[in-house]
């Protein structure tokens, strides 16, 4: 393949990419909710309190990657 053929192939690929991105932008614009409407349930922000977790949640748990507390690594 000559350099000119390579450049032509790259140009075609770039043109195809531009068309695909433009189509994607149109699709996203169509699916965007109207201004002022509530976002869907799954995308709503959830606040997580800063208070520490109850230590009882960690009873009988293993530290990932470290193994069980009462066993030694090989």
C-alpha positions as CSV (number, residue, x, y, z in Angstrom):
1,X,0.0,0.0,0.0
2,X,1.3,3.4,-0.8
3,X,1.4,6.4,1.5
4,X,-1.4,8.0,-0.5
5,X,-3.6,4.9,0.0
6,X,-2.9,4.9,3.7
7,X,-3.8,8.6,4.0
8,X,-7.0,7.9,2.1
9,X,-7.9,5.1,4.4
10,X,-7.2,7.2,7.5
11,X,-9.4,10.0,6.0
12,X,-12.3,7.6,5.4
13,X,-12.0,6.3,9.0
14,X,-11.9,9.8,10.4
15,X,-15.0,10.8,8.4
16,X,-16.8,7.7,9.7
17,X,-15.8,8.5,13.2
18,X,-17.1,12.1,12.8
19,X,-20.5,10.8,11.5
20,X,-20.7,8.3,14.4
21,X,-20.0,11.0,17.0
22,X,-22.6,13.4,15.4
23,X,-25.2,10.6,15.5
24,X,-24.4,9.8,19.1
25,X,-24.7,13.5,20.0
26,X,-28.2,13.6,18.3
27,X,-29.3,10.4,20.2
28,X,-28.1,11.8,23.5
29,X,-29.9,15.1,22.9
30,X,-33.1,13.3,22.2
31,X,-32.9,11.2,25.3
32,X,-32.0,14.1,27.7
33,X,-34.8,14.9,30.1
34,X,-36.5,18.3,29.8
35,X,-35.0,21.1,31.8
36,X,-36.5,21.2,35.3
37,X,-37.7,17.6,35.3
38,X,-36.7,15.1,37.9
39,X,-33.9,12.8,37.0
40,X,-34.7,9.1,36.8
41,X,-34.6,7.2,40.1
42,X,-31.4,5.4,39.3
43,X,-29.4,8.6,38.7
44,X,-30.6,10.5,41.8
45,X,-27.8,11.3,44.3
46,X,-27.9,9.5,47.6
47,X,-26.4,11.2,50.6
48,X,-24.2,9.1,52.9
49,X,-23.8,10.2,56.5
50,X,-20.3,11.0,57.9
51,X,-21.1,9.1,61.1
52,X,-19.0,6.0,61.7
53,X,-20.5,2.6,61.0
54,X,-21.5,0.4,63.8
55,X,-18.6,-2.0,64.7
56,X,-21.1,-4.9,64.9
57,X,-21.2,-4.7,61.0
58,X,-17.6,-6.0,60.9
59,X,-18.0,-9.0,63.3
60,X,-16.9,-12.2,61.7
61,X,-15.5,-10.6,58.6
62,X,-12.2,-11.2,56.8
63,X,-9.9,-8.5,55.6
64,X,-9.8,-8.9,51.8
65,X,-6.4,-9.9,50.6
66,X,-5.2,-10.6,54.1
67,X,-7.2,-13.7,54.9
68,X,-8.9,-14.6,58.1
69,X,-7.7,-13.0,61.3
70,X,-7.0,-16.3,63.1
71,X,-4.9,-17.8,60.2
72,X,-1.4,-17.0,58.9
73,X,-0.5,-16.4,55.3
74,X,1.3,-19.3,53.5
